[in-house]
Amino acid sequence: MSTRTLSFLQWFGILAGAGMWATQHVVGYGVGEAACSAGGLHWRLDYDRWQYVLGAVSCAVFALAEASAAVVFLRTRGEDVGDGPPENGRPWEVIARRSRWHFFATAALVTNLLFFTVPLLDSLGSVFSVLCRQS
């Protein structure tokens, strides 16, 4: 696998899940505001359907981010910066880069797995809560 592909997968694995959850949360809030406001009543938005779709898309992106982090983790397994000279004639930059990718892929595997429940609970909590309530 090329260096550029591994780099892309590493950054996708780290950032895609969090970015998609933030997008889901902001768009879901906007849909809720539009569904409850007087100006948005003529759109007849189905708030629950929007939340389910946003939650499903967000969970799918989290699963893709987890898979891409797993690919990087498996491709860079065994890379160690160590404290000696580079082995097998590979330059120092390549060894250090691949070991950093392995570290970030490990972090992405753990955090994506832990935070996978956040978009799920965000969409389900929004659906089962009272939407348009006067304060």
C-alpha positions in Angstrom: 0.0 0.0 0.0 1.4 3.4 -0.9 2.5 6.0 1.6 -0.1 8.5 0.4 -2.9 6.0 0.9 -1.7 5.0 4.4 -1.5 8.7 5.3 -5.0 9.4 4.1 -6.4 6.4 5.9 -4.6 7.4 9.1 -6.1 10.9 9.0 -9.5 9.7 8.0 -9.4 7.2 10.9 -8.6 9.9 13.4 -10.8 12.8 12.2 -13.8 11.4 10.3 -15.8 10.1 13.2 -15.5 13.2 15.3 -16.2 15.5 12.3 -19.2 13.5 11.3 -20.6 13.6 14.9 -20.2 17.3 15.0 -21.9 17.7 11.7 -24.7 15.4 12.8 -25.2 17.4 16.0 -25.3 20.8 14.3 -27.6 19.6 11.4 -29.9 17.9 13.9 -30.1 21.0 16.0 -30.9 23.0 12.9 -33.6 20.6 11.8 -35.1 20.8 15.3 -35.1 24.6 15.2 -36.7 24.5 11.8 -39.4 22.0 12.8 -40.4 24.0 15.9 -40.2 27.5 14.5 -43.1 29.3 12.9 -41.1 30.0 9.8 -40.3 26.3 9.3 -43.8 24.9 9.8 -44.6 25.0 6.1 -41.7 22.6 5.4 -43.4 19.8 7.4 -40.1 18.3 8.4 -40.2 14.8 9.9 -37.8 15.4 12.7 -37.6 11.7 13.8 -36.7 10.6 10.3 -34.0 13.2 10.0 -32.5 12.1 13.3 -32.5 8.4 12.4 -30.9 9.1 9.0 -28.3 11.4 10.6 -27.5 8.8 13.3 -27.2 6.0 10.7 -24.9 8.0 8.5 -22.8 9.1 11.4 -22.5 5.5 12.7 -21.5 4.3 9.2 -18.8 6.9 9.0 -17.5 5.8 12.4 -17.4 2.3 11.2 -15.4 3.3 8.1 -13.1 5.3 10.3 -12.6 2.3 12.5 -11.9 0.1 9.5 -9.4 2.6 8.0 -7.6 2.8 11.3 -7.5 -1.0 11.5 -5.9 -1.1 8.0 -3.2 1.4 9.0 -2.7 -0.4 12.3 -2.1 -3.8 10.6 0.1 -2.4 7.8 2.4 -0.6 10.2 2.5 -3.4 12.8 6.0 -4.0 14.1 7.4 -0.6 13.2 9.6 0.6 16.0 11.6 3.8 16.1 14.0 2.3 18.6 17.3 4.0 19.5 19.7 2.5 17.0 20.5 3.2 13.3 17.9 2.6 10.6 17.6 -1.1 9.6 17.5 -2.6 6.2 18.7 0.5 4.5 15.5 2.5 5.1 15.9 6.1 5.8 15.1 7.4 9.4 12.2 9.5 8.2 10.3 6.5 6.8 10.8 4.5 10.0 9.7 7.4 12.3 6.7 8.2 10.0 5.4 4.6 10.0 5.8 4.3 13.8 3.8 7.6 14.2 1.1 6.2 11.9 0.9 3.1 14.1 0.6 5.2 17.2 -2.2 7.3 15.7 -4.0 4.3 14.3 -3.9 2.7 17.8 -5.4 5.9 19.3 -8.0 6.0 16.5 -9.0 2.4 17.0 -9.6 3.0 20.7 -11.4 6.4 20.5 -13.6 5.4 17.5 -14.7 2.3 19.4 -15.4 4.3 22.6 -17.1 7.2 20.9 -19.2 5.1 18.5 -22.0 5.3 21.0 -22.1 9.2 21.0 -23.9 9.6 17.6 -26.1 6.7 18.4 -27.2 8.2 21.7 -27.4 11.6 20.2 -29.9 10.6 17.6 -31.9 8.3 19.9 -32.0 10.8 22.7 -33.2 13.5 20.3 -36.0 11.2 19.0 -37.3 10.1 22.4 -37.1 13.6 23.9 -39.8 16.3 23.7 -38.9 18.5 20.8 -41.1 21.6 20.7 -41.5 22.6 24.3 -42.2 26.2 25.4 -39.8 27.5 28.1 
